[in-house]
Amino acid sequence: MSTVEQIQIKFQVTINPIIDSVDETNDTESISSIQTIPVHIDTCLNTPGRFHDRSRQTTTIKLRPEWALIVSHPKFKLEYKDFIHNECGGEIDIHDDEVIYNGSFPRHVHDMKNNVNLQDKTNEFMQNFAWRTLFKLEPRNIEILRMNSATVAFTRVKDNDYMVATKLHDISGFIRKLFAKNNQYSQFEQSHLKMNIPSNNNSSLSLPTKSKIIEKSYNTPVIPSITSTSMYTINTPEQISMFSIDTFEDRLREYLEETFNVQVTFERTNNNNNNNNEKIKGLTNCIFIKLIGQKDDIENATKDLCNLFLSIKTKIFNDKTNSNWTKIEEAIEIIQYHFKLNNLICTCQQISSTIVYIHYFNITNPQFGIDEQKIEDLIQEQFRLVTINNNQQSSKFTKDWIDLENIIHQRDDYKKNICLYKELNTIYLFGLTELVKEFYQKFQQIINKYNLQSCKITLSERQV
């Protein structure tokens, strides 16, 4: 038995010769030169039961806590195993925070030790991930974590404090989704991404690397590299009418992007104008909501859009039950203006000279729904309609009357707080109660000023 074989059996090691060069002109010298070259002893233990398979070796490393969280996730674990196999050729077994590599390593240019080599490759894989520590999560946040467990790894640190991890390009969008509905960004006591720094120092293998703080914008959602596109169509009059509200489109975009991590654009088509992006009242026939993102996110966003627009309700006002303001077009503008001031997402539309529709989302929708009673209260309590009849024909009367009409028309808040509608010898004043009352009194003063006054006189028989 050779000396090399005795050493291998005694110490359970594998000894492989290193051939620096081969002299092709002298085979005898080349062969003999091998015996003079020092051997390289790999101190990694052989796998039990595989002692006779000298090409199979085991290497073990301990993982940092955040790395252990990643490999505990079923999807990420498979990706890690595939990565190591493709990079090194061997197979790995994972037990909690311990990784056992079975197989030989490609020879490193610097003769790096196997455990350092495995550590370095693991670090390279982990650069694709990001971690956040979230404090004092509420039950609804924890439920969202569970619902996204297919793509997010998480573990409870203590109480309601959690460490979460996912792909680097997904972390920002997921955090927005996690806190979108309750605006809890302020709960981050440690809102940063932990970036792994490769290390060749064996003594630091189990120590976490220094965190690198990266500030990220929350205005635009981060879309993963594999995306899908979908169109949601808005084509009924009541649905389209909601987009006439100045703030609705922006609010809807912000809600969808922050809640579902999708990119949202709105495209319009109409038969009367070639500019699809131009908003012209009465000309828009169809609105497409374009969603770009991951398939599951798009499906969830589409379901939410469907539920939102199915929740539209209509309150009807007519001249028989709500007086004649329904026939005044400018009164509709006043009501719509005050809907906006009161942050009510609803539209007021004049359907005919006697009917007005008000469209709104049902109160069951937490983002855009409103209570129907708020609509009723606003119209009945804030506004007033008065009717003034005029039969005077004198020029002075007419001048004073028209001057007062012009004063109303020239007000900065005309069609916001007050409006005037003329019909033959009748005018209608509609607007805020106190303002309507003020101008009603001024019109009455003009009428009284030029009205013919009757008085009782006594005439003698001769005068008669």
C-alpha positions in Angstrom: 0.0 0.0 0.0 1.4 3.4 -1.0 2.0 6.2 1.4 -0.8 8.3 -0.2 -3.3 5.5 0.3 -2.2 5.0 3.9 -2.8 8.7 4.6 -6.2 8.7 2.9 -7.4 5.7 5.0 -5.9 7.0 8.3 -7.2 10.6 8.0 -10.3 9.9 5.8 -9.1 12.5 3.3 -8.8 12.6 -0.5 -5.4 13.4 -2.0 -5.3 14.6 -5.6 -2.0 15.4 -7.4 -1.5 18.8 -9.0 0.1 18.7 -12.4 1.8 22.0 -13.2 3.1 21.1 -16.6 3.7 18.2 -19.0 6.8 17.9 -21.1 5.5 16.4 -24.3 9.1 15.8 -25.6 10.1 13.5 -22.7 7.3 11.3 -21.4 9.6 9.6 -18.8 10.7 12.9 -17.2 7.1 14.1 -17.2 5.8 11.1 -15.4 8.6 11.2 -12.9 8.1 14.9 -12.3 4.7 14.2 -10.9 6.2 12.5 -7.9 8.2 15.6 -7.0 5.3 17.9 -7.0 3.7 18.5 -3.5 0.2 17.1 -3.2 -2.8 19.2 -2.3 -4.8 17.9 0.6 -8.5 18.8 0.7 -9.5 18.8 4.3 -13.2 18.5 3.6 -14.7 15.3 5.1 -16.0 12.6 2.8 -19.7 12.0 2.9 -20.6 9.0 5.1 -21.3 6.0 3.0 -19.5 7.6 0.0 -16.0 7.0 1.2 -15.0 5.2 -2.0 -16.4 8.0 -4.2 -13.5 10.3 -3.9 -15.1 12.9 -6.3 -18.0 13.5 -3.8 -17.2 15.8 -0.9 -19.3 17.7 1.6 -19.0 21.4 2.6 -21.0 23.0 5.3 -21.8 26.7 6.0 -24.0 28.5 8.5 -26.4 31.1 7.1 -27.1 34.5 8.4 -30.7 35.0 9.8 -31.9 36.9 6.8 -30.4 34.3 4.4 -32.0 31.5 6.4 -35.3 33.3 6.0 -34.9 33.2 2.2 -34.0 29.5 1.9 -36.9 28.6 4.2 -39.3 29.8 1.5 -40.3 26.9 -0.8 -39.9 28.9 -4.1 -36.7 30.6 -3.1 -35.2 27.4 -1.8 -35.6 25.7 -5.2 -34.1 28.8 -6.9 -31.1 28.7 -4.5 -30.5 25.0 -5.1 -30.7 25.4 -8.9 -28.3 28.4 -8.7 -25.7 26.5 -6.7 -26.0 23.5 -8.9 -25.5 25.6 -12.1 -22.6 27.5 -10.6 -20.7 24.7 -8.8 -22.1 21.4 -10.2 -23.0 19.8 -6.9 -26.2 19.4 -4.8 -27.1 21.0 -1.5 -29.3 20.0 1.5 -30.7 22.7 3.7 -31.4 22.2 7.4 -32.7 25.4 9.0 -29.6 27.8 8.9 -27.2 25.1 7.8 -26.3 24.3 4.1 -24.5 21.1 3.2 -23.0 20.9 -0.2 -22.3 17.5 -1.8 -19.8 17.5 -4.6 -16.6 19.0 -5.8 -16.0 22.6 -6.7 -14.6 24.0 -9.9 -11.0 24.9 -9.1 -10.8 28.6 -8.1 -8.0 30.8 -9.5 -7.0 31.7 -6.0 -7.4 28.2 -4.5 -10.3 29.5 -2.4 -11.4 27.1 0.3 -14.6 25.3 -0.4 -16.6 26.8 2.5 -15.6 30.3 1.4 -16.4 29.4 -2.2 -19.9 28.3 -1.1 -20.3 31.3 1.0 -19.4 33.6 -1.8 -21.8 31.9 -4.2 -24.6 32.1 -1.6 -23.9 35.8 -1.2 -24.1 36.3 -4.9 -27.5 34.7 -5.0 -28.8 36.7 -2.0 -28.0 40.0 -3.9 -31.3 39.4 -5.7 -33.3 39.9 -2.5 -34.2 42.6 0.0 -35.3 42.6 3.6 -37.4 44.9 5.8 -38.2 44.7 9.5 -41.7 45.9 10.2 -42.9 46.8 13.6 -46.3 46.7 15.3 -48.2 45.2 12.4 -52.0 45.1 12.7 -54.0 41.9 12.0 -55.0 43.1 8.5 -51.3 43.6 7.6 -50.5 40.1 8.9 -53.3 38.7 6.8 -51.9 40.4 3.7 -48.5 38.8 4.5 -50.2 35.4 4.5 -52.0 36.1 1.3 -48.7 36.9 -0.4 -46.8 34.0 1.1 -46.2 32.6 -2.4 -43.7 35.3 -3.3 -42.8 36.8 0.2 -40.9 35.1 3.0 -41.6 36.3 6.5 -41.1 35.4 10.1 -42.2 36.9 13.4 -39.4 38.4 15.3 -41.5 39.1 18.5 -45.0 40.2 19.3 -46.3 41.8 16.0 -42.8 42.6 14.7 -42.0 40.8 11.5 -39.0 40.4 9.1 -40.1 40.1 5.5 -38.1 39.3 2.4 -38.7 39.1 -1.3 -37.1 39.8 -4.6 -35.3 43.2 -4.8 -37.5 44.5 -7.6 -40.7 43.5 -5.8 -40.1 44.8 -2.3 -41.2 48.4 -2.8 -44.5 47.4 -4.5 -45.2 44.8 -1.8 -44.7 47.3 1.0 -47.1 49.7 -0.7 -49.6 46.9 -1.0 -49.2 46.0 2.6 -49.9 49.5 3.9 -52.0 51.0 1.1 -55.4 51.1 2.9 -54.3 52.3 6.3 -51.3 54.5 5.4 -49.0 53.0 8.0 -45.7 53.9 6.5 -44.9 55.7 9.8 -44.8 52.4 11.5 -41.4 51.6 9.9 -38.8 51.9 12.6 -36.3 50.2 10.4 -37.3 51.0 6.8 -34.3 49.9 4.8 -33.1 47.3 2.5 -30.3 45.0 3.7 -27.8 44.4 1.0 -25.3 41.6 1.4 -21.6 42.3 1.1 -19.4 39.4 0.0 -16.7 38.5 2.5 -13.7 36.2 2.3 -13.2 36.3 6.1 -14.3 32.9 7.5 -14.7 34.4 11.0 -17.5 36.6 9.8 -19.6 34.0 8.0 -22.3 33.9 10.6 -22.3 37.7 11.3 -24.8 40.0 9.5 -23.2 42.5 7.1 -23.6 46.3 7.6 -27.0 47.5 6.3 -27.1 49.8 3.4 -29.9 52.3 3.4 -31.6 53.0 0.1 -34.3 55.6 -0.3 -36.9 54.6 -2.8 -39.7 56.7 -4.3 -43.3 55.6 -3.6 -44.8 57.6 -6.5 -44.4 54.9 -9.2 -44.9 51.2 -8.7 -42.0 48.8 -9.2 -43.1 46.3 -11.9 -41.4 42.9 -12.0 -39.6 42.0 -15.2 -42.2 39.4 -16.2 -45.4 41.4 -16.7 -48.8 41.1 -18.3 -51.2 43.6 -19.8 -55.0 43.8 -19.5 -57.7 46.3 -20.5 -60.8 47.1 -18.4 -63.5 48.8 -20.4 -65.7 51.7 -19.2 -68.6 52.2 -21.6 -71.9 52.9 -19.8 -73.0 56.5 -19.4 -73.0 56.4 -15.6 -69.6 54.8 -15.5 -68.1 57.3 -18.0 -69.7 60.2 -16.1 -67.5 59.5 -13.0 -64.4 60.4 -15.0 -65.8 64.0 -15.5 -64.9 64.5 -11.8 -61.6 66.3 -11.8 -60.0 64.3 -9.0 -61.5 60.8 -9.7 -59.1 59.6 -12.4 -56.0 60.5 -10.3 -57.4 59.0 -7.2 -58.4 55.8 -9.0 -54.9 55.5 -10.5 -53.2 56.1 -7.2 -55.4 53.6 -5.4 -54.8 50.8 -8.0 -51.1 51.4 -8.2 -50.6 51.4 -4.5 -53.0 48.6 -3.6 -52.2 46.1 -6.4 -48.7 47.2 -7.6 -49.8 47.7 -11.2 -49.1 50.5 -13.7 -52.3 52.2 -14.8 -53.1 54.4 -17.8 -56.4 55.6 -19.2 -57.2 55.7 -22.9 -60.2 57.3 -24.4 -62.0 56.8 -27.7 -64.8 59.0 -29.2 -66.5 59.2 -32.5 -66.4 63.0 -32.8 -62.7 63.8 -32.1 -59.5 62.1 -33.2 -57.6 63.0 -30.1 -58.3 60.0 -27.8 -56.7 61.7 -24.8 -58.8 64.9 -24.9 -61.6 65.1 -22.3 -64.6 66.7 -24.0 -67.9 66.5 -22.2 -70.5 64.5 -24.1 -68.0 63.2 -26.7 -66.2 60.4 -24.8 -67.8 57.1 -25.8 -65.5 54.6 -24.2 -62.6 54.6 -21.6 -60.1 51.8 -21.4 -58.2 51.3 -18.1 -54.9 49.7 -19.1 -53.3 47.6 -16.3 -49.6 46.4 -16.5 -48.1 44.1 -13.9 -48.0 40.5 -12.6 -50.8 38.3 -13.6 -52.2 37.8 -10.1 -52.0 41.6 -9.4 -53.9 42.4 -12.6 -56.6 39.8 -11.8 -57.1 41.3 -8.3 -57.1 44.9 -9.7 -59.7 43.9 -12.4 -61.9 42.3 -9.8 -61.8 45.4 -7.7 -62.6 47.6 -10.7 -65.5 45.4 -11.6 -66.9 45.6 -8.0 -66.3 49.3 -7.9 -68.3 50.2 -11.1 -71.0 47.6 -10.3 -71.6 49.5 -7.1 -72.7 52.7 -8.9 -76.1 53.9 -7.8 -78.4 56.7 -9.1 -80.5 59.1 -7.2 -83.2 60.8 -9.3 -84.5 64.4 -8.8 -87.5 65.8 -10.8 -89.5 68.9 -11.0 -92.6 67.4 -9.3 -90.8 66.4 -6.1 -87.8 68.7 -6.0 -89.1 72.0 -7.5 -88.0 73.6 -10.7 -84.3 73.8 -10.2 -83.9 70.5 -12.2 -84.5 72.5 -15.4 -81.7 75.0 -14.7 -78.4 73.8 -16.3 -76.3 76.2 -14.2 -77.9 74.9 -11.0 -76.4 71.5 -12.0 -73.0 73.1 -12.2 -73.4 74.7 -8.7 -74.4 71.3 -7.2 -71.4 69.6 -8.8 -69.1 72.3 -7.6 -70.2 71.8 -4.0 -69.9 68.0 -4.4 -66.2 68.7 -5.1 -65.8 71.1 -2.2 -67.2 68.4 0.1 -65.0 65.7 -1.4 -68.0 63.7 -2.6 -67.3 61.4 -5.6 -70.6 61.8 -7.5 -71.8 63.4 -10.6 -74.9 65.5 -11.3 -76.4 65.2 -14.8 -79.4 66.9 -16.4 -81.2 64.2 -18.3 -84.1 66.3 -19.5 -85.8 69.6 -18.6 -87.5 67.9 -15.6 -85.1 65.1 -14.5 -81.6 65.2 -12.9 -79.5 62.0 -12.2 -76.9 61.9 -9.5 -74.5 59.0 -9.8 -72.4 57.8 -6.9 -70.6 54.7 -5.6 -72.4 52.7 -2.9 -71.2 53.4 0.6 -70.1 49.8 0.9 -67.0 50.7 -1.2 -64.5 51.9 1.3 -62.4 54.0 -1.1 -65.0 55.9 -3.2 -68.4 55.1 -1.7 -70.6 57.8 -0.1 -73.8 57.9 2.0 -76.8 58.9 -0.1 -78.1 60.9 2.8 -75.1 63.3 2.4 -76.3 64.1 -1.2 -79.9 64.7 0.1 -78.7 66.9 3.0 -76.4 69.0 0.8 -79.1 69.8 -1.8 -81.9 70.4 0.7 -80.0 72.3 3.4 -77.5 74.4 1.5 -79.4 75.5 -1.6 -82.6 77.5 -2.2 -84.7 78.3 -5.3 -86.9 81.4 -5.5 -89.2 82.5 -8.3 -89.7 86.2 -9.1 -92.5 87.5 -11.4 -92.1 90.8 -13.3 -94.9 92.6 -15.2 -93.4 96.1 -15.3 -92.7 97.7 -18.6 -91.3 101.1 -17.8 -87.8 101.9 -19.1 -86.4 103.0 -15.7 -87.7 99.8 -14.2 -86.2 97.7 -17.0 -82.8 99.4 -16.6 -82.6 98.8 -12.8 -83.8 95.2 -13.3 -81.1 94.4 -16.0 -78.4 96.1 -13.9 -79.1 93.8 -11.0 -79.1 90.8 -13.3 -75.7 91.9 -14.6 -74.4 92.2 -11.1 -75.3 88.6 -10.5 -73.8 87.4 -13.8 -70.6 89.2 -13.2 -69.9 87.8 -9.7 -66.8 85.7 -9.4 -68.8 82.9 -7.8 -71.5 82.8 -10.5 -72.3 79.2 -11.3 -70.5 78.3 -8.1 -72.7 79.8 -5.4 -75.5 81.4 -7.3 -77.1 81.4 -10.8 -80.1 83.1 -12.6 -82.5 81.6 -15.1 -85.0 83.7 -17.1 -88.2 82.5 -18.6 -90.6 85.1 -20.1 -91.5 87.5 -17.3 -90.2 85.1 -14.6 -86.7 84.7 -13.2 -85.4 81.9 -11.0 -82.6 82.4 -8.5 -80.8 79.3 -7.3 -77.8 78.9 -5.0 -76.7 79.1 -1.5 -79.6 80.0 0.8 -78.3 83.3 2.2 -77.0 84.6 -1.1 -80.3 83.8 -2.9 -82.2 85.5 -0.1 -80.0 88.6 -0.4 -80.7 89.1 -4.1 -84.3 88.2 -3.8 -84.8 91.1 -1.5 -83.0 93.4 -3.9 -85.3 92.4 -6.8 -88.3 92.9 -4.5 -87.1 96.4 -3.8 -87.0 97.3 -7.5 -90.5 95.9 -7.9 -91.8 97.8 -5.0 -90.1 101.0 -6.2 -91.9 101.0 -9.5 -95.1 99.4 -8.6 -98.2 101.6 -9.0 -99.5 102.3 -5.6 -103.3 102.5 -4.9 -104.5 105.1 -2.5 -107.9 106.2 -1.3 -109.0 109.8 -2.0 -112.3 111.6 -1.5 -113.8 113.7 -4.3 -116.6 116.2 -4.1 -119.6 115.9 -6.2 -118.4 118.7 -8.4 -115.0 117.0 -8.8 -116.7 113.8 -9.8 
